[in-house]
Amino acid sequence: MRPAGSGVLVGVGRLRGELRLNDDAQLVLSLLAEQGSRLQALLLRITLREDVAEDLLQELFLRLSRGSALRRARDPVGYAVTTATRLAFDWRRSQRRRRDAAPLVQEPVATPVACDLQDRQQLQWVLIAIDQLPRRQRDAVVMRYLEERPYEEIAAALGASVHHARAICYRGIVRLRKACAQTFATPVEDAVHEP
């Protein structure tokens, strides 16, 4: 008699000692083998927590392997990136709703974007502002400025022309600047004036 759970793979059958994977699972495995580190880096940039990024990467794998949407997508990598981005921002929203949640930032994360910000709280505010952008603008801003992807890839992921992808990024950045300006602005009344 075998112990419970030993050698059992959920959703994958065994045939003569070899794993038999369906086409969707093979596509997901190959995608994660090629893009896994990139997806994990993206999740880490948005969540600012390594443990959460790893959990969300596993959740991404499960979501991608459950349905056939990845196989039907024009750009499977773009679809996976968009799904990862949405998972990360959904996690951030749920953390904001929970009052007893652990702090979002445990350690500073050294990324090009994070290094430019002087304060971790500013990074939190910027990520919250990104989360409040409309979905297409949020996806475009994340792909362009967090992932540093070219406009051609963004256009393919959004199903738009390169010119339209640039416009979406521009509108997202304009909204983001307005939101951040309101958050970071110092009121004139608080300034010290000498007579």
ZAGU-286112 format. One record per residue (C-alpha): x, y, z; residue number from 1; chain. Coordinates in steps of 0.05 Angstrom, whole numbers, plus 5000, padded with zeros to 4 digits. Each point is the difference from the previous one (the first is absolute). Layout:
BEGIN
+------+------+------+-----+--------+
|   xx |   yy |   zz | num | cadena |
+------+------+------+-----+--------+
|    X |    Y |    Z | NUM |      A |
...
+------+------+------+-----+--------+
***
This chain:
BEGIN
+------+------+------+-----+--------+
|   xx |   yy |   zz | num | cadena |
+------+------+------+-----+--------+
| 5000 | 5000 | 5000 |   1 |      A |
| 5027 | 5069 | 4980 |   2 |      A |
| 4998 | 5059 | 5047 |   3 |      A |
| 4950 | 5054 | 4981 |   4 |      A |
| 5027 | 5050 | 4951 |   5 |      A |
| 5064 | 4962 | 4982 |   6 |      A |
| 5015 | 5005 | 4927 |   7 |      A |
| 4932 | 5028 | 4984 |   8 |      A |
| 4998 | 5057 | 4950 |   9 |      A |
| 4935 | 5038 | 4999 |  10 |      A |
| 4971 | 5009 | 4930 |  11 |      A |
| 5055 | 4958 | 4968 |  12 |      A |
| 4992 | 4926 | 4985 |  13 |      A |
| 5055 | 4948 | 5000 |  14 |      A |
| 5009 | 4952 | 4943 |  15 |      A |
| 5054 | 4946 | 5007 |  16 |      A |
| 5042 | 5042 | 5046 |  17 |      A |
| 5000 | 5061 | 4955 |  18 |      A |
| 4961 | 5064 | 5010 |  19 |      A |
| 4946 | 5012 | 4949 |  20 |      A |
| 4987 | 5075 | 4994 |  21 |      A |
| 4946 | 5031 | 4959 |  22 |      A |
| 5018 | 5054 | 4949 |  23 |      A |
| 4979 | 5057 | 5046 |  24 |      A |
| 5045 | 4975 | 5057 |  25 |      A |
| 5059 | 4992 | 4952 |  26 |      A |
| 4989 | 5071 | 4975 |  27 |      A |
| 4998 | 5027 | 5071 |  28 |      A |
| 5062 | 4962 | 5020 |  29 |      A |
| 5039 | 5024 | 4940 |  30 |      A |
| 4977 | 5071 | 5011 |  31 |      A |
| 5021 | 4999 | 5073 |  32 |      A |
| 5067 | 4969 | 4982 |  33 |      A |
| 5013 | 5057 | 4951 |  34 |      A |
| 4967 | 5058 | 5037 |  35 |      A |
| 4996 | 4977 | 5073 |  36 |      A |
| 5056 | 5044 | 5026 |  37 |      A |
| 4972 | 5060 | 4963 |  38 |      A |
| 4930 | 4988 | 5028 |  39 |      A |
| 5027 | 4991 | 5071 |  40 |      A |
| 5039 | 5065 | 4994 |  41 |      A |
| 4937 | 5036 | 4977 |  42 |      A |
| 4960 | 4971 | 5059 |  43 |      A |
| 5056 | 5020 | 5048 |  44 |      A |
| 5001 | 5071 | 4973 |  45 |      A |
| 4925 | 5008 | 5011 |  46 |      A |
| 4991 | 4964 | 5066 |  47 |      A |
| 5068 | 5018 | 5031 |  48 |      A |
| 5001 | 4933 | 5035 |  49 |      A |
| 5038 | 4939 | 4977 |  50 |      A |
| 4955 | 4950 | 5035 |  51 |      A |
| 4938 | 5030 | 4969 |  52 |      A |
| 5032 | 5002 | 4931 |  53 |      A |
| 5015 | 4926 | 5005 |  54 |      A |
| 4929 | 4984 | 5022 |  55 |      A |
| 4971 | 5042 | 4944 |  56 |      A |
| 5045 | 4966 | 4949 |  57 |      A |
| 4971 | 4933 | 5023 |  58 |      A |
| 4930 | 5029 | 4995 |  59 |      A |
| 5017 | 5025 | 4930 |  60 |      A |
| 5022 | 4930 | 4980 |  61 |      A |
| 4935 | 4971 | 5026 |  62 |      A |
| 4957 | 5051 | 4965 |  63 |      A |
| 5036 | 4993 | 4934 |  64 |      A |
| 4997 | 4924 | 5001 |  65 |      A |
| 4926 | 4996 | 5019 |  66 |      A |
| 4971 | 5033 | 4938 |  67 |      A |
| 5013 | 5003 | 4926 |  68 |      A |
| 5006 | 5076 | 4997 |  69 |      A |
| 5076 | 4997 | 4996 |  70 |      A |
| 4997 | 4955 | 4940 |  71 |      A |
| 4949 | 5046 | 4966 |  72 |      A |
| 5039 | 5064 | 5015 |  73 |      A |
| 5034 | 5035 | 4942 |  74 |      A |
| 5060 | 5015 | 5045 |  75 |      A |
| 5006 | 4947 | 5055 |  76 |      A |
| 5057 | 5037 | 5034 |  77 |      A |
| 4961 | 5065 | 5001 |  78 |      A |
| 4939 | 4962 | 5027 |  79 |      A |
| 5043 | 4970 | 5056 |  80 |      A |
| 5030 | 5068 | 5017 |  81 |      A |
| 4931 | 5033 | 5002 |  82 |      A |
| 4973 | 4944 | 5043 |  83 |      A |
| 5059 | 5006 | 5048 |  84 |      A |
| 4992 | 5075 | 5004 |  85 |      A |
| 4926 | 4993 | 5017 |  86 |      A |
| 5015 | 4947 | 5052 |  87 |      A |
| 5051 | 5046 | 5033 |  88 |      A |
| 4954 | 5060 | 5002 |  89 |      A |
| 4943 | 4958 | 5025 |  90 |      A |
| 5045 | 4977 | 5057 |  91 |      A |
| 5018 | 5073 | 5015 |  92 |      A |
| 4926 | 5019 | 5002 |  93 |      A |
| 4984 | 4944 | 5048 |  94 |      A |
| 5058 | 5021 | 5045 |  95 |      A |
| 4974 | 5071 | 5002 |  96 |      A |
| 4931 | 4974 | 5021 |  97 |      A |
| 5029 | 4961 | 5058 |  98 |      A |
| 5016 | 5043 | 5060 |  99 |      A |
| 5039 | 4946 | 5035 | 100 |      A |
| 5044 | 4983 | 4940 | 101 |      A |
| 5076 | 4997 | 5006 | 102 |      A |
| 5036 | 5061 | 4973 | 103 |      A |
| 5006 | 4998 | 4924 | 104 |      A |
| 5074 | 5017 | 5000 | 105 |      A |
| 5046 | 4955 | 5040 | 106 |      A |
| 5065 | 5019 | 4967 | 107 |      A |
| 5017 | 5050 | 4946 | 108 |      A |
| 5000 | 4970 | 4931 | 109 |      A |
| 5057 | 5020 | 4955 | 110 |      A |
| 4970 | 5013 | 4932 | 111 |      A |
| 5015 | 5058 | 4953 | 112 |      A |
| 4933 | 5031 | 5015 | 113 |      A |
| 5005 | 4988 | 5075 | 114 |      A |
| 5070 | 5028 | 5004 | 115 |      A |
| 4977 | 5066 | 4971 | 116 |      A |
| 4949 | 5009 | 5055 | 117 |      A |
| 5029 | 5027 | 5064 | 118 |      A |
| 4948 | 4973 | 5047 | 119 |      A |
| 4965 | 4933 | 5005 | 120 |      A |
| 4935 | 5036 | 5017 | 121 |      A |
| 5005 | 5037 | 4933 | 122 |      A |
| 5007 | 4934 | 4965 | 123 |      A |
| 4937 | 4975 | 5036 | 124 |      A |
| 4961 | 5062 | 4978 | 125 |      A |
| 5024 | 4993 | 4928 | 126 |      A |
| 4978 | 4927 | 4998 | 127 |      A |
| 4933 | 5018 | 5030 | 128 |      A |
| 4992 | 5054 | 4947 | 129 |      A |
| 5018 | 4950 | 4945 | 130 |      A |
| 4948 | 4952 | 5029 | 131 |      A |
| 4947 | 5054 | 4992 | 132 |      A |
| 5014 | 5011 | 4926 | 133 |      A |
| 4950 | 4971 | 4950 | 134 |      A |
| 5019 | 4928 | 4982 | 135 |      A |
| 5031 | 5012 | 4931 | 136 |      A |
| 5040 | 5060 | 5025 | 137 |      A |
| 5023 | 4961 | 5061 | 138 |      A |
| 5022 | 4942 | 4957 | 139 |      A |
| 5036 | 5046 | 4952 | 140 |      A |
| 5035 | 5040 | 5055 | 141 |      A |
| 5022 | 4936 | 5035 | 142 |      A |
| 5027 | 4970 | 4936 | 143 |      A |
| 5036 | 5063 | 4978 | 144 |      A |
| 5027 | 5029 | 5065 | 145 |      A |
| 5006 | 4941 | 5047 | 146 |      A |
| 5018 | 4946 | 4950 | 147 |      A |
| 5034 | 5049 | 4951 | 148 |      A |
| 4968 | 4965 | 4940 | 149 |      A |
| 5002 | 5032 | 4931 | 150 |      A |
| 4936 | 5031 | 4971 | 151 |      A |
| 4996 | 4945 | 4948 | 152 |      A |
| 4991 | 4946 | 5054 | 153 |      A |
| 4951 | 5044 | 5038 | 154 |      A |
| 4959 | 5010 | 4937 | 155 |      A |
| 4999 | 4925 | 4987 | 156 |      A |
| 4978 | 4985 | 5072 | 157 |      A |
| 4945 | 5053 | 4997 | 158 |      A |
| 4978 | 4982 | 4930 | 159 |      A |
| 5012 | 5071 | 4976 | 160 |      A |
| 5045 | 5037 | 4952 | 161 |      A |
| 5068 | 5025 | 5024 | 162 |      A |
| 4975 | 5072 | 4994 | 163 |      A |
| 4939 | 4983 | 5043 | 164 |      A |
| 5043 | 4964 | 5051 | 165 |      A |
| 5043 | 5063 | 5007 | 166 |      A |
| 4937 | 5041 | 5009 | 167 |      A |
| 4974 | 4953 | 5054 | 168 |      A |
| 5067 | 5004 | 5037 | 169 |      A |
| 5001 | 5075 | 4994 | 170 |      A |
| 4929 | 5007 | 5028 | 171 |      A |
| 5017 | 4952 | 5056 | 172 |      A |
| 5062 | 5040 | 5019 | 173 |      A |
| 4961 | 5066 | 4998 | 174 |      A |
| 4949 | 4971 | 5048 | 175 |      A |
| 5054 | 4971 | 5043 | 176 |      A |
| 5037 | 5067 | 5004 | 177 |      A |
| 4935 | 5035 | 5020 | 178 |      A |
| 4986 | 4949 | 5054 | 179 |      A |
| 5071 | 5003 | 5026 | 180 |      A |
| 5002 | 5076 | 4998 | 181 |      A |
| 4938 | 5002 | 5045 | 182 |      A |
| 5032 | 4950 | 5047 | 183 |      A |
| 5070 | 5030 | 5004 | 184 |      A |
| 4983 | 5074 | 4994 | 185 |      A |
| 5015 | 5045 | 5059 | 186 |      A |
| 4945 | 5052 | 5011 | 187 |      A |
| 5023 | 5072 | 4994 | 188 |      A |
| 4970 | 5016 | 5068 | 189 |      A |
| 5049 | 4952 | 5033 | 190 |      A |
| 5060 | 5034 | 4971 | 191 |      A |
| 5040 | 5043 | 5048 | 192 |      A |
| 5001 | 5073 | 4979 | 193 |      A |
| 5046 | 5050 | 5033 | 194 |      A |
| 4978 | 5073 | 5004 | 195 |      A |
+------+------+------+-----+--------+
***
